[in-house]
Amino acid sequence: MRIAAYVILLLGLATLLPWLAVAPFSIMAFDKGPNLMAYVLVGLMLSYPVWLLAWLWAGWRRLRADDAKKAIIFGLVAMLPALLLAVPLSLPGH
């Protein structure tokens, strides 16, 4: 169970790699001028690593406290945005 927790936490950390490639393009939301939707998009894109690292840190603390089940849950919650984005993109027709 501990090995699964380590793998999930490392996968969650690995989701930062695609974010590093995509996040700079979020600034293009301001191409047509500043509006509320642009601020929301950029705010969400820039806050993703903060939320991710907070959940992964909580998972790591649970893992160090010998509670692998909660560490797995925290790791999966951290990866939830990436999973929700990956599932529709993996469907046929995209």
BELRAFEN-V350470 format. One record per residue. N is the residue number from 0. PHI is phi in whole degrees, -180 to 180 (* if undefined). D_FIRST is the distance of its C-alpha to the first C-alpha in Angstrom with 1 decimal. Layout:
N;PHI;D_FIRST + N;PHI;D_FIRST
//
This chain:
0;*;0.0 + 1;-67;3.8 + 2;-65;5.5 + 3;-62;5.2 + 4;-64;6.4 + 5;-61;8.8 + 6;-63;10.0 + 7;-65;10.7 + 8;-66;12.5 + 9;-69;14.4 + 10;-64;15.4 + 11;-61;16.6 + 12;-67;18.6 + 13;-68;20.0 + 14;-70;21.6 + 15;-72;24.1 + 16;-63;25.7 + 17;-64;27.2 + 18;-63;28.1 + 19;-62;30.1 + 20;-79;32.1 + 21;-96;32.8 + 22;-57;33.3 + 23;-61;36.7 + 24;-77;38.1 + 25;-66;37.6 + 26;-65;40.7 + 27;-67;42.7 + 28;-64;42.3 + 29;-92;45.4 + 30;-61;47.6 + 31;-98;49.6 + 32;100;49.8 + 33;-72;47.7 + 34;-146;46.7 + 35;-62;44.1 + 36;-65;41.8 + 37;-65;41.8 + 38;-65;40.9 + 39;-65;38.0 + 40;-61;36.7 + 41;-66;36.9 + 42;-62;35.5 + 43;-67;32.4 + 44;-64;32.0 + 45;-80;32.4 + 46;-89;30.2 + 47;-56;27.1 + 48;-66;25.8 + 49;-65;26.5 + 50;-65;24.3 + 51;-60;21.6 + 52;-67;21.5 + 53;-66;21.7 + 54;-67;18.6 + 55;-68;16.6 + 56;-64;18.1 + 57;-63;17.0 + 58;-65;13.4 + 59;-63;13.7 + 60;-64;15.3 + 61;-65;12.7 + 62;-67;10.1 + 63;-69;12.9 + 64;-91;13.5 + 65;61;10.2 + 66;-123;9.5 + 67;-67;6.2 + 68;-63;7.5 + 69;-69;10.8 + 70;-64;9.9 + 71;-65;8.8 + 72;-63;12.0 + 73;-63;14.0 + 74;-65;13.1 + 75;-70;14.1 + 76;-66;17.2 + 77;-65;18.1 + 78;-87;18.2 + 79;-55;20.0 + 80;-61;23.5 + 81;-67;22.8 + 82;-67;21.3 + 83;-66;24.3 + 84;-81;26.6 + 85;-74;25.1 + 86;-64;25.3 + 87;-64;29.1 + 88;-72;29.8 + 89;-90;28.1 + 90;-73;30.4 + 91;-62;33.5 + 92;99;36.6 + 93;-111;35.2
//
